[in-house]
Amino acid sequence: MVVVFVLVGTSCVHHYPYEPDYWFQAIGDDGEYVLTADVERLRNGEGEELIDPSILSNPVAAKASRISLSLIAKEGTEDLYPLPLSSFITSGAIEGKYSPLIINNSLKFSGSMKVKENGVVRYTSGSMSVYAPMKNLILFSEGDYDYLYERTIEEREKLIDDETASAMASSLFSVYVFSPETLVDIGFEIPQTVLSEMTRTCLLFDEKGGVMVMSGRIQTTGDGTARALSTLFKNQIVQEKRRNGEKLDTKTLAGMFTTNESIVFIDSYPLSSTLKEKAKSLMSEGIAGLFYCLFILINVLLVGTLTIQ
């Protein structure tokens, strides 16, 4: 069976320095959440109901084209469900117009501690390690930086297939997870018994006619699980609309959540107020917060020299 993504939007997609692949294709191990966002589109005002474009105007974010995050649940958080972002170890990469010489010299003079182990260099401040290992790429990690470098650069292996990666890169931002052990709070209440039956999830967020929508697919272990999950989503949406006194179009809603064998398909569902708040939290706490943190850490001495001439 051929599965086709519903792609929302037609933006120009950048994916250097790994063309024709994407850096984030090397993350996404079992239980590891992947979040990737098109920073250029966000900076230009798309999705402004979720993130203030001015937040992305600092010298690091201003040169970025894409940011990708790896979220791995911290040990001892098994009883928390869903899991807040603060309970994940965050790592990732920023792709953009960056000179390794300038970024790494800025890190050197920022007061960060230089660490070199097994030929891998990084600058560390507190729990965050940062380094620009090549042109147009900045790596960062709150956890094991060497492991991040190894699996995404030195011993790179593609974990996210090309079709899925292309769909993710074509959206404003997206969330991917394979065999989730816990849940990032995106606004839906999914029982852990159902979560354990979800194998591969990819959610795509974009603007359509000025409205933020969610598309994507969720693979499950069987046809029955897919039907149950689709029904659960629709029931929760109906309940929220009734609570808010909003108009309900059941026929349209039914077409937005469909199943084909063991897969749930989501087609351009306009985000409810609850989902919008959860998405806003992901964007502001995750992406905007990291850009601010990295800007402070890098402490760029000559803002104008960030760009490679």
MARKE-319454 format. One record per residue (C-alpha): residue number from 1; residue in three letters; x, y, z. Coordinates in pm, 1 decimal, padded with zeros to 6 digits, always signed. Layout:
<sites>
SITE     n   res         xx         yy         zz
SITE   NUM   ALA          X          Y          Z
...
</sites>
This chain:
<sites>
SITE     n   res         xx         yy         zz
SITE     1   MET   +00000.0   +00000.0   +00000.0
SITE     2   VAL   +00133.1   +00342.6   -00094.7
SITE     3   VAL   +00080.7   +00607.7   +00172.8
SITE     4   VAL   +00077.3   +00969.3   +00058.7
SITE     5   PHE   +00111.3   +01269.4   +00290.0
SITE     6   VAL   -00120.7   +01564.0   +00256.1
SITE     7   LEU   +00122.2   +01854.6   +00228.2
SITE     8   VAL   +00013.8   +02198.0   +00340.0
SITE     9   GLY   +00187.4   +02500.2   +00189.0
SITE    10   THR   +00429.5   +02543.6   -00097.7
SITE    11   SER   +00725.4   +02722.0   +00054.4
SITE    12   CYS   +01078.5   +02707.4   -00080.1
SITE    13   VAL   +01262.4   +02448.1   +00126.6
SITE    14   HIS   +01627.0   +02474.2   +00236.8
SITE    15   HIS   +01815.6   +02173.0   +00367.8
SITE    16   TYR   +02185.4   +02242.2   +00364.0
SITE    17   PRO   +02449.9   +02127.7   +00457.9
SITE    18   TYR   +02319.2   +01774.0   +00396.9
SITE    19   GLU   +02148.3   +01820.7   +00060.4
SITE    20   PRO   +01956.3   +01633.7   -00064.1
SITE    21   ASP   +01894.8   +01493.4   +00286.5
SITE    22   TYR   +01796.6   +01681.3   +00601.1
SITE    23   TRP   +02004.8   +01695.1   +00919.4
SITE    24   PHE   +01705.9   +01586.8   +01132.2
SITE    25   GLN   +01674.3   +01256.1   +00943.3
SITE    26   ALA   +01954.2   +01119.7   +01164.6
SITE    27   ILE   +01754.1   +01167.8   +01486.0
SITE    28   GLY   +01431.5   +00993.2   +01580.7
SITE    29   ASP   +01532.2   +00680.3   +01774.1
SITE    30   ASP   +01262.4   +00486.6   +01961.4
SITE    31   GLY   +01079.7   +00723.7   +02196.2
SITE    32   GLU   +01277.5   +01029.9   +02079.4
SITE    33   TYR   +01062.9   +01323.4   +01969.7
SITE    34   VAL   +01180.6   +01527.0   +01670.8
SITE    35   LEU   +01059.6   +01884.1   +01623.4
SITE    36   THR   +01173.2   +02082.0   +01321.1
SITE    37   ALA   +01070.6   +02431.8   +01212.9
SITE    38   ASP   +01122.3   +02653.2   +00908.9
SITE    39   VAL   +01273.4   +02958.2   +01079.1
SITE    40   GLU   +01272.0   +03171.5   +00765.1
SITE    41   ARG   +00893.8   +03141.0   +00733.9
SITE    42   LEU   +00843.2   +03201.2   +01106.0
SITE    43   ARG   +01067.1   +03506.9   +01093.0
SITE    44   ASN   +00865.3   +03640.2   +00798.5
SITE    45   GLY   +00545.3   +03632.6   +01002.6
SITE    46   GLU   +00386.4   +03297.8   +00923.5
SITE    47   GLY   +00248.8   +03131.5   +01233.3
SITE    48   GLU   +00262.3   +03457.5   +01428.2
SITE    49   GLU   -00036.3   +03345.5   +01636.3
SITE    50   LEU   +00197.9   +03080.7   +01777.9
SITE    51   ILE   +00525.5   +03271.9   +01799.3
SITE    52   ASP   +00616.9   +03640.8   +01788.9
SITE    53   PRO   +00847.5   +03691.6   +01484.0
SITE    54   SER   +01041.7   +03958.9   +01675.4
SITE    55   ILE   +01167.0   +03683.9   +01908.3
SITE    56   LEU   +01357.2   +03545.3   +01609.9
SITE    57   SER   +01538.9   +03871.2   +01535.5
SITE    58   ASN   +01846.9   +03817.7   +01753.9
SITE    59   PRO   +02173.2   +03773.7   +01559.6
SITE    60   VAL   +02174.3   +03393.2   +01583.7
SITE    61   ALA   +01809.7   +03342.7   +01483.0
SITE    62   ALA   +01830.1   +03610.0   +01212.3
SITE    63   LYS   +02075.0   +03394.7   +01013.7
SITE    64   ALA   +01890.2   +03065.8   +01067.6
SITE    65   SER   +01693.9   +02878.0   +00803.8
SITE    66   ARG   +01588.1   +02577.4   +01015.0
SITE    67   ILE   +01602.7   +02457.3   +01374.5
SITE    68   SER   +01555.9   +02090.6   +01465.5
SITE    69   LEU   +01517.4   +01954.1   +01816.1
SITE    70   SER   +01561.9   +01611.3   +01971.5
SITE    71   LEU   +01354.7   +01560.3   +02286.9
SITE    72   ILE   +01442.1   +01260.2   +02505.5
SITE    73   ALA   +01257.1   +01203.6   +02833.0
SITE    74   LYS   +01475.6   +01241.6   +03141.8
SITE    75   GLU   +01520.6   +00946.1   +03375.2
SITE    76   GLY   +01272.2   +00935.1   +03660.3
SITE    77   THR   +00990.6   +01101.0   +03465.1
SITE    78   GLU   +00799.9   +00779.0   +03391.3
SITE    79   ASP   +00510.1   +00875.7   +03618.0
SITE    80   LEU   +00452.4   +01212.2   +03448.3
SITE    81   TYR   +00197.9   +01197.5   +03166.8
SITE    82   PRO   +00179.7   +01393.9   +02947.3
SITE    83   LEU   +00535.3   +01515.2   +02989.1
SITE    84   PRO   +00616.0   +01890.4   +03000.3
SITE    85   LEU   +00907.0   +02017.5   +02790.5
SITE    86   SER   +01112.0   +02075.9   +03105.4
SITE    87   SER   +01118.2   +01698.4   +03159.0
SITE    88   PHE   +01297.5   +01632.6   +02829.6
SITE    89   ILE   +01667.7   +01650.9   +02747.3
SITE    90   THR   +01690.4   +01886.8   +02449.8
SITE    91   SER   +01950.1   +01858.1   +02175.2
SITE    92   GLY   +01952.8   +01962.4   +01813.3
SITE    93   ALA   +02091.4   +02177.4   +01536.0
SITE    94   ILE   +02046.0   +02516.9   +01378.2
SITE    95   GLU   +02107.3   +02539.6   +01004.3
SITE    96   GLY   +02177.7   +02876.7   +00847.8
SITE    97   LYS   +02441.7   +03115.2   +00719.1
SITE    98   TYR   +02705.6   +03058.2   +00985.6
SITE    99   SER   +03084.6   +03067.4   +00980.7
SITE   100   PRO   +03234.3   +02799.6   +01210.1
SITE   101   LEU   +03535.7   +03024.4   +01271.4
SITE   102   ILE   +03324.2   +03316.1   +01392.7
SITE   103   ILE   +03077.8   +03107.3   +01596.3
SITE   104   ASN   +03347.5   +02901.5   +01766.9
SITE   105   ASN   +03569.4   +03203.6   +01838.7
SITE   106   SER   +03267.5   +03376.7   +01989.6
SITE   107   LEU   +03209.5   +03072.7   +02209.9
SITE   108   LYS   +03577.2   +03079.3   +02305.9
SITE   109   PHE   +03553.8   +03439.1   +02427.7
SITE   110   SER   +03211.7   +03396.5   +02588.7
SITE   111   GLY   +03361.9   +03233.1   +02896.8
SITE   112   SER   +03237.7   +02885.1   +02805.2
SITE   113   MET   +03465.9   +02593.6   +02886.0
SITE   114   LYS   +03627.0   +02418.6   +02589.3
SITE   115   VAL   +03613.1   +02040.5   +02603.1
SITE   116   LYS   +03781.6   +01800.7   +02359.0
SITE   117   GLU   +03730.1   +01426.2   +02390.9
SITE   118   ASN   +03801.7   +01162.6   +02126.8
SITE   119   GLY   +03859.5   +01436.1   +01872.0
SITE   120   VAL   +03517.3   +01596.2   +01930.3
SITE   121   VAL   +03522.9   +01961.7   +02039.1
SITE   122   ARG   +03248.2   +02153.1   +02217.2
SITE   123   TYR   +03205.7   +02454.9   +02442.6
SITE   124   THR   +03007.9   +02399.3   +02760.2
SITE   125   SER   +02825.5   +02638.9   +02991.4
SITE   126   GLY   +02607.2   +02489.8   +03260.7
SITE   127   SER   +02416.2   +02198.8   +03109.4
SITE   128   MET   +02441.9   +02326.4   +02750.1
SITE   129   SER   +02715.9   +02225.6   +02505.8
SITE   130   VAL   +02749.9   +02407.2   +02172.0
SITE   131   TYR   +02982.0   +02395.6   +01871.0
SITE   132   ALA   +02978.0   +02468.6   +01498.9
SITE   133   PRO   +03138.3   +02153.0   +01353.9
SITE   134   MET   +03101.6   +02263.6   +00991.7
SITE   135   LYS   +02987.6   +02548.3   +00770.5
SITE   136   ASN   +02621.9   +02650.1   +00815.1
SITE   137   LEU   +02556.0   +02422.9   +01114.7
SITE   138   ILE   +02549.1   +02475.8   +01493.5
SITE   139   LEU   +02502.6   +02170.1   +01717.2
SITE   140   PHE   +02379.4   +02198.1   +02076.5
SITE   141   SER   +02286.3   +01958.8   +02354.5
SITE   142   GLU   +02178.2   +01959.3   +02717.8
SITE   143   GLY   +02282.9   +01595.1   +02733.1
SITE   144   ASP   +02553.0   +01393.6   +02556.3
SITE   145   TYR   +02693.4   +01622.9   +02285.7
SITE   146   ASP   +02946.2   +01362.0   +02170.0
SITE   147   TYR   +02664.6   +01113.6   +02105.6
SITE   148   LEU   +02469.5   +01375.3   +01909.5
SITE   149   TYR   +02777.3   +01450.2   +01697.5
SITE   150   GLU   +02846.3   +01081.8   +01642.5
SITE   151   ARG   +02500.4   +00984.4   +01523.3
SITE   152   THR   +02426.4   +01292.7   +01312.2
SITE   153   ILE   +02769.9   +01360.3   +01159.7
SITE   154   GLU   +03046.4   +01105.3   +01221.6
SITE   155   GLU   +02841.6   +00783.6   +01193.1
SITE   156   ARG   +02532.5   +00932.3   +01036.6
SITE   157   GLU   +02244.6   +00694.2   +00964.4
SITE   158   LYS   +01906.8   +00792.9   +00820.9
SITE   159   LEU   +01623.5   +00715.0   +01067.4
SITE   160   ILE   +01344.0   +00919.9   +00909.7
SITE   161   ASP   +01255.0   +00816.6   +00555.1
SITE   162   ASP   +01273.9   +01064.9   +00268.2
SITE   163   GLU   +00897.6   +01094.5   +00213.3
SITE   164   THR   +00830.8   +01173.9   +00577.7
SITE   165   ALA   +01126.4   +01414.9   +00598.4
SITE   166   SER   +01012.1   +01600.8   +00287.4
SITE   167   ALA   +00663.8   +01643.6   +00435.7
SITE   168   MET   +00813.1   +01770.6   +00761.8
SITE   169   ALA   +01043.5   +02017.8   +00588.1
SITE   170   SER   +00760.8   +02150.5   +00370.4
SITE   171   SER   +00547.9   +02243.1   +00672.1
SITE   172   LEU   +00591.0   +02543.1   +00900.6
SITE   173   PHE   +00684.3   +02307.6   +01183.1
SITE   174   SER   +00633.3   +01940.8   +01254.3
SITE   175   VAL   +00656.1   +01678.4   +01527.4
SITE   176   TYR   +00771.6   +01318.1   +01471.0
SITE   177   VAL   +00807.9   +01023.7   +01705.6
SITE   178   PHE   +00862.6   +00648.8   +01662.7
SITE   179   SER   +00737.6   +00410.3   +01934.4
SITE   180   PRO   +00663.0   +00683.4   +02193.6
SITE   181   GLU   +00698.5   +00588.2   +02559.4
SITE   182   THR   +00543.2   +00910.3   +02682.5
SITE   183   LEU   +00350.5   +01198.4   +02532.3
SITE   184   VAL   +00445.0   +01557.2   +02455.2
SITE   185   ASP   +00143.9   +01763.8   +02555.4
SITE   186   ILE   -00013.9   +01867.8   +02222.5
SITE   187   GLY   -00369.6   +01906.1   +02349.2
SITE   188   PHE   -00519.3   +01561.2   +02291.8
SITE   189   GLU   -00574.6   +01329.0   +02587.4
SITE   190   ILE   -00439.5   +00993.0   +02472.5
SITE   191   PRO   -00453.5   +00710.0   +02729.1
SITE   192   GLN   -00122.2   +00531.3   +02781.1
SITE   193   THR   -00284.5   +00205.8   +02670.9
SITE   194   VAL   -00354.0   +00367.0   +02332.5
SITE   195   LEU   -00013.0   +00537.9   +02320.8
SITE   196   SER   +00155.4   +00199.3   +02350.3
SITE   197   GLU   -00023.5   +00096.1   +02028.8
SITE   198   MET   +00106.3   +00395.1   +01830.7
SITE   199   THR   +00415.9   +00306.0   +01627.8
SITE   200   ARG   +00501.3   +00607.4   +01411.2
SITE   201   THR   +00353.6   +00958.2   +01432.6
SITE   202   CYS   +00416.6   +01261.4   +01214.4
SITE   203   LEU   +00215.3   +01580.4   +01268.7
SITE   204   LEU   +00251.1   +01873.8   +01028.9
SITE   205   PHE   +00150.8   +02228.3   +01125.4
SITE   206   ASP   +00097.5   +02499.9   +00868.1
SITE   207   GLU   -00110.8   +02798.1   +00767.1
SITE   208   LYS   -00395.6   +02753.5   +00522.0
SITE   209   GLY   -00604.6   +03054.6   +00430.3
SITE   210   GLY   -00470.1   +03240.5   +00731.3
SITE   211   VAL   -00570.7   +02959.0   +00967.6
SITE   212   MET   -00326.0   +02731.6   +01149.7
SITE   213   VAL   -00401.3   +02368.9   +01059.2
SITE   214   MET   -00265.0   +02027.4   +01149.9
SITE   215   SER   -00217.1   +01739.5   +00905.5
SITE   216   GLY   -00023.0   +01414.1   +00917.7
SITE   217   ARG   -00054.8   +01047.4   +00994.9
SITE   218   ILE   -00034.4   +00811.8   +01290.2
SITE   219   GLN   +00059.7   +00450.1   +01233.4
SITE   220   THR   -00072.5   +00201.0   +01488.5
SITE   221   THR   -00045.3   -00170.2   +01554.5
SITE   222   GLY   -00379.9   -00259.4   +01397.0
SITE   223   ASP   -00698.6   -00152.7   +01221.1
SITE   224   GLY   -00901.5   -00151.7   +01543.3
SITE   225   THR   -00654.2   +00074.0   +01720.9
SITE   226   ALA   -00656.2   +00319.2   +01429.4
SITE   227   ARG   -01036.3   +00339.1   +01430.0
SITE   228   ALA   -01043.9   +00382.7   +01808.6
SITE   229   LEU   -00781.3   +00659.5   +01795.6
SITE   230   SER   -00963.6   +00843.4   +01518.1
SITE   231   THR   -01288.3   +00824.1   +01715.8
SITE   232   LEU   -01111.3   +00946.4   +02030.5
SITE   233   PHE   -00976.2   +01253.1   +01846.9
SITE   234   LYS   -01315.4   +01340.9   +01700.1
SITE   235   ASN   -01496.3   +01292.7   +02031.9
SITE   236   GLN   -01253.7   +01522.7   +02214.0
SITE   237   ILE   -01291.6   +01789.3   +01946.1
SITE   238   VAL   -01673.4   +01765.0   +01964.5
SITE   239   GLN   -01663.8   +01796.8   +02344.7
SITE   240   GLU   -01438.3   +02103.9   +02331.5
SITE   241   LYS   -01653.5   +02276.1   +02069.4
SITE   242   ARG   -01965.1   +02214.6   +02275.9
SITE   243   ARG   -01798.3   +02349.3   +02589.1
SITE   244   ASN   -01698.2   +02662.7   +02400.4
SITE   245   GLY   -02037.6   +02701.3   +02235.1
SITE   246   GLU   -01881.0   +02676.2   +01889.2
SITE   247   LYS   -02054.3   +02561.9   +01571.9
SITE   248   LEU   -01994.9   +02196.0   +01488.7
SITE   249   ASP   -01977.7   +02055.0   +01135.2
SITE   250   THR   -01966.0   +01679.9   +01193.8
SITE   251   LYS   -01941.6   +01595.0   +00822.2
SITE   252   THR   -01634.7   +01813.6   +00772.7
SITE   253   LEU   -01481.1   +01683.6   +01094.2
SITE   254   ALA   -01529.7   +01323.0   +00981.5
SITE   255   GLY   -01336.3   +01399.3   +00663.5
SITE   256   MET   -01045.3   +01545.1   +00856.7
SITE   257   PHE   -00984.2   +01227.7   +01060.2
SITE   258   THR   -00994.3   +00910.2   +00852.0
SITE   259   THR   -00834.6   +00565.9   +00867.1
SITE   260   ASN   -00687.1   +00325.1   +00616.2
SITE   261   GLU   -00606.6   -00009.6   +00772.0
SITE   262   SER   -00378.7   +00064.6   +01070.0
SITE   263   ILE   -00311.6   +00432.1   +00989.0
SITE   264   VAL   -00496.5   +00743.5   +01105.7
SITE   265   PHE   -00483.3   +01028.9   +00854.2
SITE   266   ILE   -00535.0   +01390.9   +00958.4
SITE   267   ASP   -00618.5   +01637.4   +00683.2
SITE   268   SER   -00598.3   +02012.8   +00749.6
SITE   269   TYR   -00766.8   +02019.8   +01088.6
SITE   270   PRO   -00797.1   +02386.7   +01204.5
SITE   271   LEU   -00636.6   +02403.5   +01547.6
SITE   272   SER   -00879.3   +02441.1   +01835.2
SITE   273   SER   -00803.8   +02695.1   +02107.6
SITE   274   THR   -00657.7   +02417.6   +02325.7
SITE   275   LEU   -00434.9   +02276.1   +02051.9
SITE   276   LYS   -00326.8   +02627.1   +01955.9
SITE   277   GLU   -00215.1   +02699.0   +02313.5
SITE   278   LYS   -00020.4   +02371.4   +02328.0
SITE   279   ALA   +00146.3   +02441.4   +01993.8
SITE   280   LYS   +00228.9   +02793.6   +02112.3
SITE   281   SER   +00391.4   +02648.9   +02422.3
SITE   282   LEU   +00604.9   +02414.6   +02210.3
SITE   283   MET   +00716.9   +02702.8   +01992.2
SITE   284   SER   +00780.1   +02964.4   +02260.8
SITE   285   GLU   +00937.0   +02736.7   +02523.8
SITE   286   GLY   +01123.7   +02515.5   +02281.0
SITE   287   ILE   +01234.2   +02709.1   +01974.8
SITE   288   ALA   +01228.2   +03072.7   +02088.2
SITE   289   GLY   +01374.6   +02984.4   +02426.8
SITE   290   LEU   +01662.5   +02793.8   +02270.6
SITE   291   PHE   +01747.3   +03074.5   +02029.6
SITE   292   TYR   +01764.6   +03318.1   +02319.9
SITE   293   CYS   +01977.0   +03077.5   +02526.4
SITE   294   LEU   +02218.5   +03015.9   +02238.3
SITE   295   PHE   +02243.6   +03385.9   +02160.8
SITE   296   ILE   +02346.3   +03457.9   +02519.6
SITE   297   LEU   +02587.7   +03164.6   +02522.1
SITE   298   ILE   +02752.3   +03244.8   +02191.5
SITE   299   ASN   +02773.3   +03611.8   +02297.0
SITE   300   VAL   +02857.4   +03727.5   +01946.3
SITE   301   LEU   +03118.2   +04003.4   +01956.3
SITE   302   LEU   +03067.2   +04129.7   +01603.9
SITE   303   VAL   +02703.7   +04079.4   +01507.8
SITE   304   GLY   +02758.5   +04167.3   +01145.2
SITE   305   THR   +03026.7   +03903.5   +01096.9
SITE   306   LEU   +02793.4   +03610.0   +01155.3
SITE   307   THR   +02711.4   +03585.0   +00786.5
SITE   308   ILE   +02952.7   +03411.1   +00555.0
SITE   309   GLN   +03043.2   +03655.9   +00281.6
</sites>
